[in-house]
Amino acid sequence: MNPLPLALAAMMTTLSASAAAADTALTIYRADGDALFSPGSQPLDEGHAVVHEKRSITLAGGRHDLAVGGLPTLLDSEAVSIDFGGAARVLGQRVIAPGDAGLLGAHRGERILVRGANHETLAEGELIAVDGDGLGVRDAQGHISYLRNYVRVEFPDSATLAGSSLQVALEVARGGRQDAMLDYPTSGLGWRAAYAALLDDGGKSCRLRLDALASIANRSGRDYRGSTLKLIAGSPNFASGGYSGPPRMMAMKVAAAPAPEALPEQSALGDYRSYVIDGALDLPDASVTQVPLYASRELDCTRRWLVESGGSWFPATPNWQDGGATTSALAVTSQVLFTAPENLPAGRVRVLTRDRDGQRELLGEARSADTAKGREVTLNLGAAFGLRGERERTTFSLDRAARTLDEGFRITLENGSDSARRFTLREHPNRWRAWQLASSSQPATRKTPDLLEFVVEVPAHGKATLDYLVRYTWTASDERS
């Protein structure tokens, strides 16, 4: 017996399974590529999901080839499985993707009707080949026809014109209507968190209202109707390859299913977290669907205006080169910080505030990483207008014999806004790893091996200065390392 009876298709009866799924569950993993969440009708090889579909299929006894259509364009052909629960044994299977044959190529192995200009039937049977403008069709008696100049092709057993198909060779133990479980991973589906933080920092305190949504993108090449959804937060490793396919027609949009009545149920899944969406939703192809992830929360927050120069780096040997006196401008970054009230999956955060006319206006957007409950979230909103800094080197004194170097700086901060601002100033002494703060015009609020941090109050429409001196020391062996 041939272990791969798919080669014997001409000797078997070919059935076709409807693309309409009776019951579909999607497990969708987090993705953060902007292209996946942007408008477009092409299948996109980003994101990852595992699809669990229940198909109701009529089987006849004996050996048969079965064509299961309506699969997404970007499914992983090596990880597709179909289980008939003991009613049939799978002898072999293959996935037919659109490839160079485009839309029709994805339906090879399915039953089609080919009609002419007067709606007459030119051929009916199994689509076995696509050749440019020509079709190869095998009828129920096994006769093969090659057709050109046709006007219409119908797919009686398919609910969609897009995607791939699965051809399965079966040995059927009992015929009749059977439920089959179809599982496959696919690209083109992904989700990420979308947060809106409405900021109120007009008074002495900082408060924000945090709204959390899940944005679910479908660029897989097919619609998913009435599906139950499980969203996975975290970043598993995927080793799938890319997809390069032909252009395709834009899929028809389907009517939206009712919105969830309850918030997602959260739980652990191995090293990740899962969010089960209440009820069933429609995910049309080439669409982005949003559902609530958490209820709105009112939170305390902190505003910070960060000025940072240098970086965390040390040379291999002490750097005592003078380099000359320098004065440089320092950018001021506007930030907002808050403590995560729940486990917050990674996503995009839009920070808004109300203007004097009552309209909500954007202050800035930031990416946030996966953040556990109780951890701090820091959002960079952008370069602050009217706030600036300047850094001037004021002292440089080298004593090679004593192996010491003193270097001092003056930081001038300007506040052109109508409110007092508290600047956080970060300096990174990086001439050598052994150093100490020899003097400063005000105490440092934080010191680490590669960081000096100061908090400087600057009045509205005013200035403030900070002077500090760092002393570096080293040994003779340090010079040779």
N, C-alpha and C positions, 0 to 999 in steps of 0.2 A: 504494500500500500504506500502510495506517495505521501511522505510526511507533510508536504505542503500542497494540499489539494486545490489551492487557489488556481493552479495551472490548469486544472480540469474544468474550468468554468463552462466551457462549451458543452459539457456532458451533464451539467446540473441545471436544475430550475433556479432562476434568480428571483429573489423576492426583494422588496424595498421597504425599509422601515421609515415611518413618517418622521419628519424632523420635529414635529410638535412634541414637546416633552410633557408628560403628565405631571411630573414632580421634579423640580430642579433645585439643588442647593449649591451655592457658590461660597467657597472659602477664598477670600481675596486678601492678598498680601500688600503691605505698604509699598508705595512707589512714590518717587519725588521728582521724576522728570517732567519739566514744564510742558513738553510737547504732548504728553499723554493727556493733559488736562486742558489743552488748547483746541480750538475748533479745527475740524478736519474730518474727512470721510475715508481716508486710507487706513487700512489695518496698520498698527504700529507695534513694533517689537520692543515694547517696554511693559513693565509690570508683570505680575504673575498671579495666577489663580488656579485652584483645583475645582473642577466642575463635577458634580454628582447628579446624574440625570436618570430618571426612571422612564423607560420607553415601553409602551404596550405594543407588542409585535405579534402578528399571526404567523405561525410556523407550520409547515407540512412535515410529515414524517420522512425519515431518510436523510440523505445528504443534500445540502443546499448551499448556495452562495447568497449572502444577505448584504444588501447595501444600506448603510445607515447614513443618511444625509443630514444636512443642516448643522454641521460642526463648524467651529470657528476656523478662520484662515490660519491662525497662528498656533494651533495646538501642537503639543510635543508628540510626534508620531511614535516615539519609542516607549511612551508611557501610557498609551490608551489601553483600557481593559473593558471588556463587556462580559457580564455574568448572567446566565439564564437560570440560575438556581436549580440546576440538576435536570432541566428540561432539554438541554442541548449541550453538546461539548464543542468547544472552539478548536478547530483543527489548524487554523492559520488565519492571518489577517493582514491587511495592508491599508495604509492611509493614502488617499488620493487628494492631493492639494491642487489648487487652480493651476499653478505653474504657468508656462508660456501659453497654454490653451485658454487661460482666463476663466470666465464664469462657467462656461460649458464644461471645461476640463475637470472642474470640481465635482461634476455629477456623473462622471463615468461609472458605469455599473448600476445606475438607477434607471427606472422605467420612464420613458419619454413618449410624447406624441409629437410628430412633426407634421405641420400643416402647410398647405400652399396658399396662393394668393386668394383663392375662393373659399378658404377655410376647409378645403378638402383634406382628408388624412393621407399623407404621403407615406408614413411609416409609423409603426408602433412597436415598441420592444425595449431592449436594453441598449443604452448608449455605451458603445465599446471604444470609440475613437473620435477624436476631434482633430481635423487637419485644415488649418486656415479657415476657409468658408465652408468646408465639407464636414459631414457627420457620417460616422459608421454606426449602424443600428442592426441588432440581431433580434429577429422576431421570435415568437413562442416556438416555432418549428425549427429554429436553429439557422434560418436563412439570414444572410448578411446583406444589407443594402448600404450603398454609399450615396449620399444625397447632397445636392447643391441647389442653389436657387430656391431654397425654402423661405417662408415668410415668418413662421411662428414655431416656437418650440415650447411645449408644455411639460411640466413635471407634476404629474398627478399625486405623487406621494411625498412631495417636499413642501415645506412651509416657507422656505427662503431660497433666494437665488444665489446667495453668497456662501462662501466658506468651503470647507473640505468635506470629504465623505470617508466612511470606514467600510471596507469590504471584508466580510467575514465568511469563511468556509465552516459550515456546521455539520455535525452529525446529530440529528434530532431524535431524542428518545420518545417524546410524545408531542404530537402536533397540537394545534389550536392556539388560542390567544394566550400569550405569555408576557409576564413582566420581566424586563431585562434591566439590570443596573449598568449604566455606562459611566465610567470615570476617566477623566483626562485632565492634565494640566495644560494651560494655555497662557500665552502672552496677550497683551492688549487689554488686560483688566488690571486695575490697581486702585488704591485709595490712599488718601493722606488726610490728616486733620487740617481743618480750616478754622482758625480762631479769629474772633473780633473782640478787641479790648477797647471799651469806651472809657477814656481816661478823664478823670476830674481832679485836676491839681491846681485849681484856681485859688484855693484857700491855703491854710497852713498845713493841711494833711493831703495825702495822695490816696485816691480811691479809684478803682476801676471795676467795670462790669465785664466779666469774661463770658462770651458765648462760644461754644465748641460744637462744630459740625464735622461730619465725615463727608468728604468729597470722593465720590466713586466714579471713576472714568471707565468707559467701555469703548475701546477701539479694536475689538477682537475680530470683527468681521461678521458678527451675527447679533441678533437681539436675544435678550433673555427676559421672558415674560413671567410674572408671578413667582419670582424666585426668593427663596430664603437666603439670607446673607450672614456670613460670619467674617468679620474683619480681623486680621492678624496684625498686631503692632510688634515691631522688631525688624531685624534685617537678616533673614536666613540667607545662606549662600546658594546661588543658582548657577548652574553650569550649562544652561541652554544656549544655543546658537542664535544667529540672527535670521531674519526673513527678508527676502527681496522678491516681491511679487508684482504682478501687473496691475494697472489701474482697474478700478471696479466702480460700479454704480453705487451711489449713496443709498444706504438702506432706508426703508420707510420707517418713520418713527411710530411707536405704538403708544396707546393711551396710558397715562401714568396710573399705577396702582395706588390704592389708598395709602396715605402717609402713616407711619408707625404711630401707634397710640401710646406706647411706653418707650422709655429710654433703653438703650442697649444693655444687655446683661453682660457684665465683665467678669472674666475669670482667667486663670493662668493656663497656658498651653506650652508645656515644656519650659524653655527659657524665654518664651514670648507671652504676650497677652492677647486674649481674644475678646471681641465685642460682637455679641449675637444681636442682630437687628430684629426688632419686634415685627411680626407679620411678614407679608410677602411684598416685594417691589418689582417693578418693571425696570430693566436696564436696556434701553434702546441702544443699538449700535451708534457710534459717533456721538455720544452724549456724555454729560457729567451730571450725576444725580447727587443731591445733598440731603442728609438726614441728621437729626440731632445726635450728638455724641454724649453730652452731659447737659444738665439743666444750667441755666444762667446762674452765675455766682458773683456776689459783691465781695471784693477783696481789698485789703490794704496793699499799698504799693510804695515804692521809693523812686524818686526822680534823682538822676545822677547826670552830671556833665563831666565827661571823662577827657582828660588831656594826658596823652601818653607819648613818650619819646624813647627811642631805642628798642632793644629786644633782648630776649633771654639767650645770650650767646657769650662764650668766653674764648679767647684765643688760646693757642697751644702753649705760648710763652707770654710773659707779661708784655703789654703793649705800652711803651713809654714814648712813642713818637708824638711830637707836639701837634702837628697838623694845623697850627695857627688858630687864632681866635675866631670864633664863628658866632653868628646870630641867625637863628632860623625861626620861621613861623610854625606854630603848633595848631593843629586842627582840634576842634572841640566837638566831641560826639555826644549827642543827646541819647540818654538811655532811660528805660523804665525797668524796674525789678519787682518781682513778686514771688511769693511762695506758692508752689503748685498745690491746689486744693485736692486734686485727684491725680492718678497716674495719667500724664498727658502724653499721648503719642506724638511723634515728630510731625511737623507740618509748618504751615505758613501762618504768621500772626499779623493781622492788620490792626494797628493802633490808631484810634480815632479820638477826636474831641469835639465838643460842641462850640461852634463859633458864636459870636454875639447875636447873629440872626437865628440861632437855634438849630442850624443845619449841622449835621455830623460831617466833619472834614478829616481827611487822612493826615496823620502826623508821620507815619512811616510804616514800612513792612519789614519783617525780620523772619528768618528761619529759626525754628526751635527744634532741638534734638529731643529724643525720648527722655522724659523727665519723670522720675518717681515721685509719688506723693510726698510732700514735705520738703522737696529740694527747691533750690532757688532757680528762677528763670530770669535771664538777663536778655533784654531786647535792645539792639542798636537801632535807633530810629533815623539817624542821619546826622549831617553836619549842622550844628546849631547856627542860626542867623544872629548876628550881633554879638556873638561870643568869640573871643579869639585869645590866643596865647603866643608868647614870644620867649625863646630860650637863648640866653647869651652866656657864653663862657667868660667868667670873670677872673679865674685864677688857674695857673698851671705852674707847678713847682716840682722839679725832678731832682732827687739826690741819688745818683747812681751808687755812690759808696755806701750809703745807708740803706739802699734798696727801698726807697719810699717815693711815692708820687702823690702830690696833693692836686686835686682838680675841683674847682668851684663853679657854680652856675647861678644865674639869676633868672627866675621865671616871672614874667609879667603877664598878668591875666586881666582882660578887659571884659566888662559886662555892659553891653549896650541895650539890654532889655529893661522893661519897666519894673522888674522884680529882682530882689537880691538872689544871687545864685551861689550854690555851694559847689565848687569845682573839686573834683578828685584828680590829683596830679600823680602820675606814675612815672618814675625814672628808673632806668636799668643800668646801674654801674657795671660796665663790662670790659674794662681794661685788664682786669685780672680777678680771679675768684676770691682772693683774700682782700677784703676791704672793710672799712668801718665808716660810719657817719661821724665826721670830726666835729661839725657844727652845723646848725641850721637856725633860721630866724623863727621857726616854729617847730614843735616836735613832730616827728614822723608818726603816722597812725598805724603803719604796718611796715615791717622789714622781713625780707626773706633773703636767701643767698643771692638772688638775682633781681631784687625789687626793693625800691624805696617808694612809699606811698604817703602823700600828704593830702589833707583836706583843707581847702582855702576858701574862706568866705569873701565874696566880692559884692559890694553894694550895687544897687541899681544905678546904671549910667556911671559906674565908677571903675577903679582899678585896684589891684592888690599885687604885691610882689612877695616872692619867696626866694631867699638866698640859702644855699647849702654848700658844704664842702665835704668831699669824700677823700679819704686817705687809703691808698693801696700799698701793700707791703708784700715782699716776696723773698725767697732765699736764693742762694747761688745755684742750687740744683734746679730750681724752677726755671732759671735762664737757659739751662741746657736740655730741658725736657722737650 
